[in-house]
Structure formats: C-alpha cells, structure tokens
Amino acid sequence: MIQRRTLIQSGAAIALGAPALTGFAQSSVTLKFHTFMAPQSNVWLNMHKAWMDKVEKDSGGRIKFEAYPAMQLGGSPVQLYDQARDGVVDIVWTLPGNTPGRFPRIEVFELPFMMNNAEATSKAYWEYVQTVAQDEFKETQPIALQVHGPGVIHMRSKQINSAEDLRGSKVRGPTRQITKMLGYLGATPVGMPLPQIPDSLSKGVIDGCVIPWEVVPAVKVHELTKFHSEFDPAGGALYTTTFVMAMNKAKYNNLPPDLKAVIDKHSGLETSGWLGKVQQSGDVAGRKAAVDQGNTIHTISATEAQEFKRKAALVEVEWAQEMDKRGYDGKKLLETAKALIAKHGKKA
C-alpha cells in the first residue's frame, strides 16, 4: 500500500510538471571572486558587486558568488592573475601591469596621452585584444577589459605646475610604462601596488603618486597629500591603467550551457565599456574629497600639457621598438589602438 501510494504521488508530480524535481535537476555553481580593491571602494561596490548582482539575477540565483575584496583569500596583488589561471579562485579583477612585460601588447593603452575617456578606451581595449592580440590572455577566459579615468598627480608637499616641478620627487607609478613615463618627466619613479600607497606616503617612502580621482578616498590620498594636478581634457589625459576581469578557463568551460550564456551576456565589449564608465564616474566624488579636505588643485592647461607630451613622447617610441623586437608590428599595434580609441570615442 505504501509503495502504491508513493507511485501515485510520483505520477501526480510528473503530471503537474514536477516543479520540485525540476529545481533539483538544474545545477547551480558558486564562484569565488578575488581582488585587491578595498571593500569600501567605488570599484568594489559599484563595479564588482554590481556585476555579480547582475549575473546572479540573470541566472535565477543559480550562479552565486563568494566575494573576497582586499586579498582576503591570501597572496599578493601580483599573484591574482595566476590565481585565476591555476583555479585557486574562479574570477579575478587585476592589473596586467602588476607583472611587467607579461602582457606587452596591451600596454599601448597605458602610453602617455593615449586615452580620451574610460568608456570609449575600454571598448577600444576589448576590440583591440579580440582583433590583434587574441592570445594575450589565452591562459584564462577574459570577461572584461577596461581602463580608469584620466590619471592625476598627487603630492605630499609640492605643487606640480610643470613637468620640471617633478624633478627629484619620488612618485609611485602603477605599471611599467607609467613608471617609465614618470622617469622621462624628471621624477624618480617607484613601482608598487595600490594597497601600499598609504603606508608609503605616510612614511615618506614616496613624495607622491599618480592615480585617478576615483580611487583617492579608498587609499586616503586626499588625507595624505595636499596638492593635486589634473589635466584639462583639451590637452589630453596624462595616462590610464589597464585592468582585466578574468575567469578560470576550466571553470568557464565546465559551466552548463545556459549558465555559460549568462556569463557571456555580462562579458565583452559592452561590459568593458560599462566598467570603464562606472569607474570614471567615481572621479567626481574622489575630487570632492580633496576639495573638502582643503587641498590645492591645479589644472594643467592644454598649453602646459605640451611640455609633458614632449618629454614623455619617447615612451611611445620605445614601446613600439620593443614590440618589433618581440616579433610584433609596433607601429601597426599603435595605429590600431589609436584608431579604435577614436572610433569608440565618437560613440561614448
């Protein structure tokens, strides 16, 4: 009798579409997301968390995230990309420039005065990798490629009005090309990951740093410096930095087709542009933090920027020559990047 009742109940469930059984049949996945950004930062709250929320919603809750900012799973920022490659974590957001020379072709976007705005340049960056640097991130599954807003100079005790004013100052740079640029501008460049900036400024290890306005509050640069030098957009942006959001390739390939489609929906050109746009939108609040602190902000005019461009021009030449030595066509890569930035800049 019990067996017959069980069969009847099972048959009824099938007749009704068996919603409970269907739920069990649908697989779900939990992904570990790891980055160096602080949990209170604009990048973490408005970019990373927002992206994860979109993916979770579109997957019907079948993709869930364990979110780890501030290197909470261990290691250093330099190791993040390899953590995704090796499957230590599932998804990372990091600077390719943390490992100098490993991703040489994308450094073109970090050359002086290349970018126009973060949304357009991020889209250009994605298209560039898809067309002329397809194997740059072949060890992982790239989800998005983006840049931040225009770089700004922040100094503890010295106002920078001209390139000459940088002479002799120890200034932190985020990547190989940007530290090289700082050297040509007369500064003593110091390469270090973002989380090291506050301690280095407070101890006088560095006299200043270059970061976009957006990240200033997260690393308390408005409290640790007094002088800021931004560039009039008419004269161009001093620099930007490239980022990659990458997923472990095996983890991506083993997703059910419908969940893979969700990740694909939130990957690519539009996601790259969205991340760049959101990051640059944080510049307003970051700048306001410096204003509210009573700090001095100088805007370097388009005319004054010419000196910076002239002194930094050799960075571009040397990068192209290095690409030639590595077997790439440096001039073609440079022209392609500039054309893509101009193309997407008309739309952004």
Short mmCIF file of the C-alpha atoms (twelve columns), coordinates in Angstrom:
data_MODEL
# 
_entry.id   MODEL 
# 
loop_
_atom_site.group_PDB 
_atom_site.id 
_atom_site.type_symbol 
_atom_site.label_atom_id 
_atom_site.label_alt_id 
_atom_site.label_comp_id 
_atom_site.label_asym_id 
_atom_site.label_seq_id 
_atom_site.Cartn_x 
_atom_site.Cartn_y 
_atom_site.Cartn_z 
_atom_site.pdbx_PDB_model_num 
ATOM 1   C CA . MET A 1   0.000  0.000  0.000   1 
ATOM 2   C CA . ILE A 2   2.822  2.402  0.889   1 
ATOM 3   C CA . GLN A 3   4.647  1.576  -2.326  1 
ATOM 4   C CA . ARG A 4   1.452  2.115  -4.372  1 
ATOM 5   C CA . ARG A 5   0.805  5.485  -2.667  1 
ATOM 6   C CA . THR A 6   4.397  6.566  -3.421  1 
ATOM 7   C CA . LEU A 7   3.960  5.659  -7.080  1 
ATOM 8   C CA . ILE A 8   0.695  7.576  -7.255  1 
ATOM 9   C CA . GLN A 9   2.346  10.641 -5.675  1 
ATOM 10  C CA . SER A 10  5.253  10.415 -8.119  1 
ATOM 11  C CA . GLY A 11  2.870  10.122 -11.025 1 
ATOM 12  C CA . ALA A 12  0.937  13.148 -9.810  1 
ATOM 13  C CA . ALA A 13  4.131  15.133 -9.538  1 
ATOM 14  C CA . ILE A 14  5.036  14.291 -13.121 1 
ATOM 15  C CA . ALA A 15  1.538  15.210 -14.294 1 
ATOM 16  C CA . LEU A 16  1.838  18.592 -12.561 1 
ATOM 17  C CA . GLY A 17  5.187  19.303 -14.180 1 
ATOM 18  C CA . ALA A 18  7.202  18.247 -11.109 1 
ATOM 19  C CA . PRO A 19  8.443  21.734 -10.158 1 
ATOM 20  C CA . ALA A 20  10.369 20.418 -7.157  1 
ATOM 21  C CA . LEU A 21  12.149 17.766 -9.196  1 
ATOM 22  C CA . THR A 22  12.940 20.272 -11.957 1 
ATOM 23  C CA . GLY A 23  14.591 22.504 -9.411  1 
ATOM 24  C CA . PHE A 24  16.876 19.689 -8.331  1 
ATOM 25  C CA . ALA A 25  17.740 18.889 -11.934 1 
ATOM 26  C CA . GLN A 26  19.012 22.402 -12.581 1 
ATOM 27  C CA . SER A 27  22.619 22.629 -11.474 1 
ATOM 28  C CA . SER A 28  23.990 25.686 -9.707  1 
ATOM 29  C CA . VAL A 29  27.513 26.961 -9.190  1 
ATOM 30  C CA . THR A 30  29.320 29.116 -6.646  1 
ATOM 31  C CA . LEU A 31  32.190 31.253 -7.952  1 
ATOM 32  C CA . LYS A 32  34.956 32.793 -5.854  1 
ATOM 33  C CA . PHE A 33  35.702 36.397 -6.886  1 
ATOM 34  C CA . HIS A 34  39.011 37.813 -5.645  1 
ATOM 35  C CA . THR A 35  40.633 41.228 -5.980  1 
ATOM 36  C CA . PHE A 36  42.915 43.694 -4.204  1 
ATOM 37  C CA . MET A 37  40.395 46.551 -4.059  1 
ATOM 38  C CA . ALA A 38  39.168 47.646 -0.632  1 
ATOM 39  C CA . PRO A 39  35.600 46.700 0.398   1 
ATOM 40  C CA . GLN A 40  34.629 50.377 0.764   1 
ATOM 41  C CA . SER A 41  35.982 51.384 -2.655  1 
ATOM 42  C CA . ASN A 42  33.915 52.611 -5.572  1 
ATOM 43  C CA . VAL A 43  35.366 49.821 -7.722  1 
ATOM 44  C CA . TRP A 44  34.262 47.099 -5.329  1 
ATOM 45  C CA . LEU A 45  30.814 48.469 -4.515  1 
ATOM 46  C CA . ASN A 46  29.704 49.950 -7.833  1 
ATOM 47  C CA . MET A 47  31.566 47.751 -10.303 1 
ATOM 48  C CA . HIS A 48  32.396 44.337 -8.868  1 
ATOM 49  C CA . LYS A 49  29.391 43.886 -6.579  1 
ATOM 50  C CA . ALA A 50  27.072 45.377 -9.192  1 
ATOM 51  C CA . TRP A 51  28.403 42.981 -11.831 1 
ATOM 52  C CA . MET A 52  27.984 39.985 -9.525  1 
ATOM 53  C CA . ASP A 53  24.430 41.069 -8.663  1 
ATOM 54  C CA . LYS A 54  23.543 41.232 -12.371 1 
ATOM 55  C CA . VAL A 55  24.919 37.762 -13.015 1 
ATOM 56  C CA . GLU A 56  23.158 36.267 -10.006 1 
ATOM 57  C CA . LYS A 57  19.848 37.830 -11.037 1 
ATOM 58  C CA . ASP A 58  20.058 36.745 -14.676 1 
ATOM 59  C CA . SER A 59  20.967 33.206 -13.637 1 
ATOM 60  C CA . GLY A 60  17.878 32.958 -11.453 1 
ATOM 61  C CA . GLY A 61  20.145 32.553 -8.460  1 
ATOM 62  C CA . ARG A 62  21.889 29.525 -9.935  1 
ATOM 63  C CA . ILE A 63  25.190 31.408 -10.107 1 
ATOM 64  C CA . LYS A 64  26.241 32.592 -6.679  1 
ATOM 65  C CA . PHE A 65  29.403 34.388 -5.637  1 
ATOM 66  C CA . GLU A 66  31.726 34.247 -2.699  1 
ATOM 67  C CA . ALA A 67  33.146 37.765 -2.821  1 
ATOM 68  C CA . TYR A 68  36.616 38.488 -1.461  1 
ATOM 69  C CA . PRO A 69  37.994 42.057 -1.675  1 
ATOM 70  C CA . ALA A 70  41.308 43.241 -0.226  1 
ATOM 71  C CA . MET A 71  43.177 39.983 -0.995  1 
ATOM 72  C CA . GLN A 72  41.146 38.164 1.675   1 
ATOM 73  C CA . LEU A 73  41.981 34.771 0.172   1 
ATOM 74  C CA . GLY A 74  45.693 35.430 0.549   1 
ATOM 75  C CA . GLY A 75  48.584 36.108 -1.758  1 
ATOM 76  C CA . SER A 76  49.576 39.475 -3.180  1 
ATOM 77  C CA . PRO A 77  48.010 41.593 -5.960  1 
ATOM 78  C CA . VAL A 78  50.841 40.452 -8.235  1 
ATOM 79  C CA . GLN A 79  49.588 36.858 -7.940  1 
ATOM 80  C CA . LEU A 80  45.931 37.476 -8.793  1 
ATOM 81  C CA . TYR A 81  46.040 36.619 -12.489 1 
ATOM 82  C CA . ASP A 82  47.797 33.328 -11.788 1 
ATOM 83  C CA . GLN A 83  45.258 32.539 -9.073  1 
ATOM 84  C CA . ALA A 84  42.568 32.616 -11.779 1 
ATOM 85  C CA . ARG A 85  44.754 30.723 -14.242 1 
ATOM 86  C CA . ASP A 86  45.524 27.987 -11.724 1 
ATOM 87  C CA . GLY A 87  41.998 27.679 -10.314 1 
ATOM 88  C CA . VAL A 88  42.913 28.889 -6.835  1 
ATOM 89  C CA . VAL A 89  39.962 31.253 -7.350  1 
ATOM 90  C CA . ASP A 90  37.388 31.449 -10.132 1 
ATOM 91  C CA . ILE A 91  37.347 35.122 -11.138 1 
ATOM 92  C CA . VAL A 92  39.771 37.979 -10.507 1 
ATOM 93  C CA . TRP A 93  39.970 41.679 -11.313 1 
ATOM 94  C CA . THR A 94  43.525 42.918 -11.511 1 
ATOM 95  C CA . LEU A 95  46.164 44.983 -13.303 1 
ATOM 96  C CA . PRO A 96  48.025 43.119 -16.027 1 
ATOM 97  C CA . GLY A 97  50.786 45.636 -15.342 1 
ATOM 98  C CA . ASN A 98  51.428 44.025 -11.957 1 
ATOM 99  C CA . THR A 99  53.575 41.554 -13.885 1 
ATOM 100 C CA . PRO A 100 55.757 43.831 -16.053 1 
ATOM 101 C CA . GLY A 101 56.306 42.699 -19.617 1 
ATOM 102 C CA . ARG A 102 53.984 39.694 -19.408 1 
ATOM 103 C CA . PHE A 103 51.178 41.290 -21.413 1 
ATOM 104 C CA . PRO A 104 53.183 43.661 -23.629 1 
ATOM 105 C CA . ARG A 105 50.728 44.422 -26.416 1 
ATOM 106 C CA . ILE A 106 48.010 45.857 -24.185 1 
ATOM 107 C CA . GLU A 107 50.465 48.334 -22.668 1 
ATOM 108 C CA . VAL A 108 49.706 50.525 -25.678 1 
ATOM 109 C CA . PHE A 109 46.660 51.835 -23.784 1 
ATOM 110 C CA . GLU A 110 48.880 52.971 -20.900 1 
ATOM 111 C CA . LEU A 111 51.122 55.123 -23.080 1 
ATOM 112 C CA . PRO A 112 51.086 58.871 -22.324 1 
ATOM 113 C CA . PHE A 113 48.144 60.856 -23.659 1 
ATOM 114 C CA . MET A 114 46.528 57.859 -25.404 1 
ATOM 115 C CA . MET A 115 43.065 57.723 -23.855 1 
ATOM 116 C CA . ASN A 116 40.056 60.030 -24.328 1 
ATOM 117 C CA . ASN A 117 37.524 58.685 -21.800 1 
ATOM 118 C CA . ALA A 118 37.322 55.427 -19.889 1 
ATOM 119 C CA . GLU A 119 34.186 54.061 -21.565 1 
ATOM 120 C CA . ALA A 120 35.486 54.559 -25.098 1 
ATOM 121 C CA . THR A 121 39.028 53.450 -24.307 1 
ATOM 122 C CA . SER A 122 37.744 50.338 -22.517 1 
ATOM 123 C CA . LYS A 123 35.712 49.349 -25.576 1 
ATOM 124 C CA . ALA A 124 38.743 50.015 -27.758 1 
ATOM 125 C CA . TYR A 125 40.855 47.850 -25.443 1 
ATOM 126 C CA . TRP A 126 38.404 44.928 -25.741 1 
ATOM 127 C CA . GLU A 127 38.189 45.186 -29.529 1 
ATOM 128 C CA . TYR A 128 41.966 45.535 -29.828 1 
ATOM 129 C CA . VAL A 129 42.547 42.291 -27.903 1 
ATOM 130 C CA . GLN A 130 39.927 40.467 -29.979 1 
ATOM 131 C CA . THR A 131 41.478 41.596 -33.252 1 
ATOM 132 C CA . VAL A 132 45.253 41.971 -32.872 1 
ATOM 133 C CA . ALA A 133 46.153 40.421 -29.501 1 
ATOM 134 C CA . GLN A 134 43.858 37.408 -29.213 1 
ATOM 135 C CA . ASP A 135 46.326 35.294 -27.261 1 
ATOM 136 C CA . GLU A 136 47.329 37.945 -24.722 1 
ATOM 137 C CA . PHE A 137 45.061 36.408 -22.059 1 
ATOM 138 C CA . LYS A 138 44.869 32.885 -23.508 1 
ATOM 139 C CA . GLU A 139 45.527 31.246 -20.110 1 
ATOM 140 C CA . THR A 140 42.160 32.459 -18.791 1 
ATOM 141 C CA . GLN A 141 38.675 33.350 -20.025 1 
ATOM 142 C CA . PRO A 142 38.595 37.183 -20.256 1 
ATOM 143 C CA . ILE A 143 35.295 38.622 -19.081 1 
ATOM 144 C CA . ALA A 144 36.046 42.335 -19.416 1 
ATOM 145 C CA . LEU A 145 38.958 44.596 -20.257 1 
ATOM 146 C CA . GLN A 146 38.831 48.208 -19.106 1 
ATOM 147 C CA . VAL A 147 40.713 51.312 -18.066 1 
ATOM 148 C CA . HIS A 148 40.150 54.000 -15.440 1 
ATOM 149 C CA . GLY A 149 39.615 57.727 -15.896 1 
ATOM 150 C CA . PRO A 150 42.426 60.228 -16.555 1 
ATOM 151 C CA . GLY A 151 45.429 59.891 -14.257 1 
ATOM 152 C CA . VAL A 152 46.109 62.680 -11.747 1 
ATOM 153 C CA . ILE A 153 49.302 63.671 -9.905  1 
ATOM 154 C CA . HIS A 154 49.038 63.812 -6.095  1 
ATOM 155 C CA . MET A 155 51.877 65.205 -3.962  1 
ATOM 156 C CA . ARG A 156 52.503 65.498 -0.220  1 
ATOM 157 C CA . SER A 157 54.201 68.883 -0.104  1 
ATOM 158 C CA . LYS A 158 54.835 70.234 -3.593  1 
ATOM 159 C CA . GLN A 159 52.524 71.647 -6.240  1 
ATOM 160 C CA . ILE A 160 53.183 70.344 -9.758  1 
ATOM 161 C CA . ASN A 161 52.546 73.024 -12.359 1 
ATOM 162 C CA . SER A 162 55.028 71.791 -14.956 1 
ATOM 163 C CA . ALA A 163 56.995 68.666 -15.778 1 
ATOM 164 C CA . GLU A 164 60.097 70.360 -14.394 1 
ATOM 165 C CA . ASP A 165 58.415 70.521 -10.974 1 
ATOM 166 C CA . LEU A 166 58.540 66.723 -10.774 1 
ATOM 167 C CA . ARG A 167 62.322 66.634 -10.885 1 
ATOM 168 C CA . GLY A 168 63.797 64.760 -7.940  1 
ATOM 169 C CA . SER A 169 60.446 63.708 -6.454  1 
ATOM 170 C CA . LYS A 170 59.791 60.047 -5.667  1 
ATOM 171 C CA . VAL A 171 56.482 59.266 -7.332  1 
ATOM 172 C CA . ARG A 172 54.627 55.953 -7.316  1 
ATOM 173 C CA . GLY A 173 53.535 54.553 -10.653 1 
ATOM 174 C CA . PRO A 174 51.251 51.537 -11.183 1 
ATOM 175 C CA . THR A 175 52.808 49.865 -14.222 1 
ATOM 176 C CA . ARG A 176 55.967 49.586 -16.305 1 
ATOM 177 C CA . GLN A 177 55.035 52.147 -18.964 1 
ATOM 178 C CA . ILE A 178 53.772 54.690 -16.443 1 
ATOM 179 C CA . THR A 179 56.851 54.463 -14.240 1 
ATOM 180 C CA . LYS A 180 58.941 54.880 -17.394 1 
ATOM 181 C CA . MET A 181 56.904 57.982 -18.254 1 
ATOM 182 C CA . LEU A 182 57.452 59.423 -14.771 1 
ATOM 183 C CA . GLY A 183 61.185 58.948 -15.231 1 
ATOM 184 C CA . TYR A 184 61.188 60.875 -18.507 1 
ATOM 185 C CA . LEU A 185 59.212 63.640 -16.816 1 
ATOM 186 C CA . GLY A 186 62.040 64.002 -14.279 1 
ATOM 187 C CA . ALA A 187 60.604 62.155 -11.302 1 
ATOM 188 C CA . THR A 188 62.230 59.241 -9.518  1 
ATOM 189 C CA . PRO A 189 59.671 56.533 -10.331 1 
ATOM 190 C CA . VAL A 190 58.696 53.949 -7.720  1 
ATOM 191 C CA . GLY A 191 56.588 50.984 -8.809  1 
ATOM 192 C CA . MET A 192 54.227 49.500 -6.226  1 
ATOM 193 C CA . PRO A 193 50.708 48.024 -5.974  1 
ATOM 194 C CA . LEU A 194 47.888 50.340 -4.955  1 
ATOM 195 C CA . PRO A 195 47.427 48.985 -1.379  1 
ATOM 196 C CA . GLN A 196 50.983 50.043 -0.485  1 
ATOM 197 C CA . ILE A 197 50.383 53.728 -1.261  1 
ATOM 198 C CA . PRO A 198 49.007 54.929 2.130   1 
ATOM 199 C CA . ASP A 199 51.845 53.484 4.194   1 
ATOM 200 C CA . SER A 200 54.466 54.658 1.685   1 
ATOM 201 C CA . LEU A 201 53.102 58.219 1.680   1 
ATOM 202 C CA . SER A 202 52.804 58.418 5.460   1 
ATOM 203 C CA . LYS A 203 56.381 57.176 5.943   1 
ATOM 204 C CA . GLY A 204 57.858 59.363 3.232   1 
ATOM 205 C CA . VAL A 205 58.939 56.413 1.101   1 
ATOM 206 C CA . ILE A 206 57.295 58.320 -1.767  1 
ATOM 207 C CA . ASP A 207 56.590 62.031 -2.205  1 
ATOM 208 C CA . GLY A 208 53.522 61.463 -4.308  1 
ATOM 209 C CA . CYS A 209 51.643 59.127 -6.596  1 
ATOM 210 C CA . VAL A 210 49.659 59.048 -9.788  1 
ATOM 211 C CA . ILE A 211 46.152 57.591 -9.536  1 
ATOM 212 C CA . PRO A 212 42.752 58.659 -10.890 1 
ATOM 213 C CA . TRP A 213 40.478 60.767 -8.689  1 
ATOM 214 C CA . GLU A 214 38.098 57.861 -8.278  1 
ATOM 215 C CA . VAL A 215 40.406 55.763 -6.106  1 
ATOM 216 C CA . VAL A 216 41.635 58.651 -3.906  1 
ATOM 217 C CA . PRO A 217 39.215 58.093 -0.979  1 
ATOM 218 C CA . ALA A 218 39.810 54.329 -0.853  1 
ATOM 219 C CA . VAL A 219 43.537 54.805 -0.170  1 
ATOM 220 C CA . LYS A 220 43.132 58.090 1.781   1 
ATOM 221 C CA . VAL A 221 45.326 60.030 -0.649  1 
ATOM 222 C CA . HIS A 222 43.254 63.191 -0.025  1 
ATOM 223 C CA . GLU A 223 44.359 62.964 3.635   1 
ATOM 224 C CA . LEU A 224 47.982 62.043 2.942   1 
ATOM 225 C CA . THR A 225 48.688 64.630 0.228   1 
ATOM 226 C CA . LYS A 226 47.952 68.352 -0.080  1 
ATOM 227 C CA . PHE A 227 48.495 69.115 -3.761  1 
ATOM 228 C CA . HIS A 228 46.851 67.663 -6.847  1 
ATOM 229 C CA . SER A 229 47.485 68.309 -10.545 1 
ATOM 230 C CA . GLU A 230 44.880 67.286 -13.091 1 
ATOM 231 C CA . PHE A 231 44.930 67.857 -16.855 1 
ATOM 232 C CA . ASP A 232 42.480 69.932 -18.842 1 
ATOM 233 C CA . PRO A 233 40.669 67.428 -21.120 1 
ATOM 234 C CA . ALA A 234 41.518 69.705 -24.045 1 
ATOM 235 C CA . GLY A 235 45.169 68.781 -23.539 1 
ATOM 236 C CA . GLY A 236 44.533 65.055 -23.186 1 
ATOM 237 C CA . ALA A 237 44.832 62.579 -20.318 1 
ATOM 238 C CA . LEU A 238 48.275 62.036 -18.799 1 
ATOM 239 C CA . TYR A 239 47.766 58.266 -18.699 1 
ATOM 240 C CA . THR A 240 45.405 55.449 -17.791 1 
ATOM 241 C CA . THR A 241 45.876 51.911 -16.491 1 
ATOM 242 C CA . THR A 242 44.592 48.661 -17.965 1 
ATOM 243 C CA . PHE A 243 42.596 46.102 -15.970 1 
ATOM 244 C CA . VAL A 244 41.360 42.611 -16.711 1 
ATOM 245 C CA . MET A 245 38.463 40.673 -15.219 1 
ATOM 246 C CA . ALA A 246 39.336 37.065 -15.950 1 
ATOM 247 C CA . MET A 247 37.833 33.666 -15.165 1 
ATOM 248 C CA . ASN A 248 39.472 30.292 -14.770 1 
ATOM 249 C CA . LYS A 249 39.169 28.691 -18.200 1 
ATOM 250 C CA . ALA A 250 38.243 25.185 -16.986 1 
ATOM 251 C CA . LYS A 251 35.589 26.596 -14.646 1 
ATOM 252 C CA . TYR A 252 34.062 28.548 -17.519 1 
ATOM 253 C CA . ASN A 253 34.178 25.622 -19.949 1 
ATOM 254 C CA . ASN A 254 32.530 23.281 -17.434 1 
ATOM 255 C CA . LEU A 255 29.517 25.531 -16.833 1 
ATOM 256 C CA . PRO A 256 26.159 24.275 -18.103 1 
ATOM 257 C CA . PRO A 257 25.366 25.930 -21.464 1 
ATOM 258 C CA . ASP A 258 22.662 28.182 -20.040 1 
ATOM 259 C CA . LEU A 259 24.906 29.447 -17.221 1 
ATOM 260 C CA . LYS A 260 27.775 29.943 -19.644 1 
ATOM 261 C CA . ALA A 261 25.358 32.080 -21.658 1 
ATOM 262 C CA . VAL A 262 24.718 34.231 -18.581 1 
ATOM 263 C CA . ILE A 263 28.445 34.839 -18.118 1 
ATOM 264 C CA . ASP A 264 28.752 35.599 -21.849 1 
ATOM 265 C CA . LYS A 265 25.901 38.113 -21.605 1 
ATOM 266 C CA . HIS A 266 27.868 40.004 -18.952 1 
ATOM 267 C CA . SER A 267 31.206 39.789 -20.747 1 
ATOM 268 C CA . GLY A 268 32.746 41.538 -23.714 1 
ATOM 269 C CA . LEU A 269 32.622 44.953 -25.338 1 
ATOM 270 C CA . GLU A 270 29.591 46.436 -23.593 1 
ATOM 271 C CA . THR A 271 30.572 45.138 -20.146 1 
ATOM 272 C CA . SER A 272 34.086 46.513 -20.638 1 
ATOM 273 C CA . GLY A 273 32.684 49.921 -21.576 1 
ATOM 274 C CA . TRP A 274 30.249 49.860 -18.647 1 
ATOM 275 C CA . LEU A 275 33.024 49.094 -16.153 1 
ATOM 276 C CA . GLY A 276 35.164 51.917 -17.545 1 
ATOM 277 C CA . LYS A 277 32.251 54.349 -17.430 1 
ATOM 278 C CA . VAL A 278 31.336 53.454 -13.842 1 
ATOM 279 C CA . GLN A 279 34.928 53.736 -12.701 1 
ATOM 280 C CA . GLN A 280 35.408 57.159 -14.276 1 
ATOM 281 C CA . SER A 281 32.073 58.357 -12.853 1 
ATOM 282 C CA . GLY A 282 33.665 57.936 -9.431  1 
ATOM 283 C CA . ASP A 283 36.155 60.703 -10.244 1 
ATOM 284 C CA . VAL A 284 33.643 63.349 -9.156  1 
ATOM 285 C CA . ALA A 285 33.376 62.061 -5.582  1 
ATOM 286 C CA . GLY A 286 37.119 61.476 -5.365  1 
ATOM 287 C CA . ARG A 287 37.890 65.030 -6.439  1 
ATOM 288 C CA . LYS A 288 35.315 66.383 -3.994  1 
ATOM 289 C CA . ALA A 289 37.076 64.544 -1.151  1 
ATOM 290 C CA . ALA A 290 40.249 66.531 -1.914  1 
ATOM 291 C CA . VAL A 291 38.294 69.794 -2.145  1 
ATOM 292 C CA . ASP A 292 36.541 69.114 1.155   1 
ATOM 293 C CA . GLN A 293 39.935 68.433 2.733   1 
ATOM 294 C CA . GLY A 294 41.022 71.947 1.736   1 
ATOM 295 C CA . ASN A 295 43.712 70.702 -0.617  1 
ATOM 296 C CA . THR A 296 45.064 72.668 -3.584  1 
ATOM 297 C CA . ILE A 297 44.063 71.504 -7.073  1 
ATOM 298 C CA . HIS A 298 45.851 72.827 -10.150 1 
ATOM 299 C CA . THR A 299 44.547 72.208 -13.646 1 
ATOM 300 C CA . ILE A 300 47.340 71.862 -16.187 1 
ATOM 301 C CA . SER A 301 46.205 73.657 -19.337 1 
ATOM 302 C CA . ALA A 302 46.411 72.263 -22.856 1 
ATOM 303 C CA . THR A 303 49.365 74.594 -23.469 1 
ATOM 304 C CA . GLU A 304 51.178 73.500 -20.306 1 
ATOM 305 C CA . ALA A 305 50.496 69.860 -21.222 1 
ATOM 306 C CA . GLN A 306 52.688 70.195 -24.314 1 
ATOM 307 C CA . GLU A 307 55.804 70.054 -22.153 1 
ATOM 308 C CA . PHE A 308 54.609 66.795 -20.595 1 
ATOM 309 C CA . LYS A 309 53.819 65.359 -24.033 1 
ATOM 310 C CA . ARG A 310 57.220 66.318 -25.423 1 
ATOM 311 C CA . LYS A 311 59.158 64.780 -22.534 1 
ATOM 312 C CA . ALA A 312 57.045 61.632 -22.437 1 
ATOM 313 C CA . ALA A 313 56.996 61.025 -26.205 1 
ATOM 314 C CA . LEU A 314 59.953 58.650 -26.076 1 
ATOM 315 C CA . VAL A 315 57.886 56.154 -24.073 1 
ATOM 316 C CA . GLU A 316 55.696 55.550 -27.125 1 
ATOM 317 C CA . VAL A 317 58.691 55.222 -29.445 1 
ATOM 318 C CA . GLU A 318 60.428 52.733 -27.173 1 
ATOM 319 C CA . TRP A 319 57.280 50.651 -26.718 1 
ATOM 320 C CA . ALA A 320 56.853 50.321 -30.489 1 
ATOM 321 C CA . GLN A 321 60.514 49.344 -30.861 1 
ATOM 322 C CA . GLU A 322 60.145 46.733 -28.120 1 
ATOM 323 C CA . MET A 323 57.115 45.247 -29.891 1 
ATOM 324 C CA . ASP A 324 59.173 44.980 -33.088 1 
ATOM 325 C CA . LYS A 325 61.881 43.098 -31.193 1 
ATOM 326 C CA . ARG A 326 59.266 40.701 -29.805 1 
ATOM 327 C CA . GLY A 327 58.091 39.920 -33.318 1 
ATOM 328 C CA . TYR A 328 55.048 42.204 -33.410 1 
ATOM 329 C CA . ASP A 329 54.492 45.194 -35.658 1 
ATOM 330 C CA . GLY A 330 54.744 48.001 -33.108 1 
ATOM 331 C CA . LYS A 331 53.631 50.741 -35.473 1 
ATOM 332 C CA . LYS A 332 50.578 48.761 -36.562 1 
ATOM 333 C CA . LEU A 333 49.580 47.984 -32.982 1 
ATOM 334 C CA . LEU A 334 49.917 51.642 -32.023 1 
ATOM 335 C CA . GLU A 335 47.901 52.817 -35.021 1 
ATOM 336 C CA . THR A 336 45.226 50.187 -34.366 1 
ATOM 337 C CA . ALA A 337 44.834 51.251 -30.720 1 
ATOM 338 C CA . LYS A 338 44.611 54.942 -31.620 1 
ATOM 339 C CA . ALA A 339 42.063 54.268 -34.363 1 
ATOM 340 C CA . LEU A 340 39.888 52.166 -32.033 1 
ATOM 341 C CA . ILE A 341 40.006 54.797 -29.284 1 
ATOM 342 C CA . ALA A 342 38.937 57.435 -31.808 1 
ATOM 343 C CA . LYS A 343 36.203 55.146 -33.192 1 
ATOM 344 C CA . HIS A 344 34.621 54.387 -29.830 1 
ATOM 345 C CA . GLY A 345 35.230 57.931 -28.597 1 
ATOM 346 C CA . LYS A 346 32.781 59.215 -31.165 1 
ATOM 347 C CA . LYS A 347 30.112 56.992 -29.667 1 
ATOM 348 C CA . ALA A 348 30.812 57.342 -25.957 1 
# 
